[in-house]
């Protein structure tokens, strides 16, 4: 597999270190340093009070490499998992961490087979046929042909009939219009996304053909990333392809915020001890409920295209350098609190001021391009409620059709993308 197991184990160890040690300072109590590209780390757990595996949720696309990757990551994250073995049943078995792969291929990647909506394919083709993309493709056409020819001995039967990736589902002629005849009679290079997959896999295992170099791998990878960014930055396509995943992440954050336990003592494994007093942010206090074992850490194992799709739908700054495989996007939910004096005799109480969301890629803060801070710069943290509003915001895209009095409209609203012809 292209993702080295040792690399993933080290990544798990790194994340464990980040989440169990705070690097905040008194001057930066939120862990944010505007002068540094690297965010401070906020403790999710401590060495003396470790995060129990039961409080971790794991999802993965149903590909062997992504499942193996997250298994290796968990090995690094929980090197002493046997220490959590339950002794209450006398068996002392180590806890099992389940990896949910149910239907994940349909929404953890931006180009599932089939698409979440057939209209998405039409929109992809329209965006991919814009002049500046076609010009760039023409400039690199000979590179794609050369690399495809050099890979001939490495390809299985029918490889040239496969195409995948945003805007690459169908072969296109030089004028950017689909032509079945051209596809059948012309030898064309492999799709860019396919070339990138093959080259990255061969390169990671030191099995590149002698005629291909690391520079060739980088050229293809850079072009694929650029191509995906150019298309997925369109808000209609970004939401058509990634809204379901982004909405799931926001939903898990909102569940955490909706019900906050007060004066509750829980065991390290999340099980309850004693009576629970719950404060709900809808104003109902003193409600006795069961202790919900909501995960404190949610892990998703997916693909580089997933990272690009998430950066686009979340409208984050593009990273200064496109990351290697094994990279991670960290989304943190941060609760802002203020200690204030309560009524006489009750001592101090904590008041929740707001809930913020912060993003980083491999430790590099990614600012939000859709919201400005008090200094007029792209915001480092965004309020959860505003992020929710942005993710659910409706978008339209209209395109004039040549030689016609019609316009083609793509609209995204409430999880759906529709296409319609309207008279002008």
Secondary structure, DSSP 8 states (H G I E B T S, - for coil): --S-HHHHHHHHHHHHHHHHS---BTTBTTS--TT-SB-----SS-SSS---GGGEEEEE-S-HHHHHHHHHHHHHHTTTGGGG---TTSS-------EE-TTGGGTSSTT-SS-S-HHHHHHHHHHHTSHHHHHHHHHTHHHHHHHHHHTGGG--TTGGG---STT-SS-B-TTSSB-HHHHHHS-----HHHHHHHHHHHHHTT---TT--HHHHHHHHHHHHHHHHHHHTSHHHHHHHHHHHHHHHHHHHHHHHHEEEES-EE-TTS-EES--EEEETTS-EEE--------SEEEEE--HHHHHHHHHHTTB---SS---TT--EEEEEEEEEEEEE-STTS-EEEEEEEEEEEEEETTEE--EEEEE-TTSSEESEEEHHHHHHHHT--EEEEEE-TTSSEEEEEEEETTEEEEEEEE-
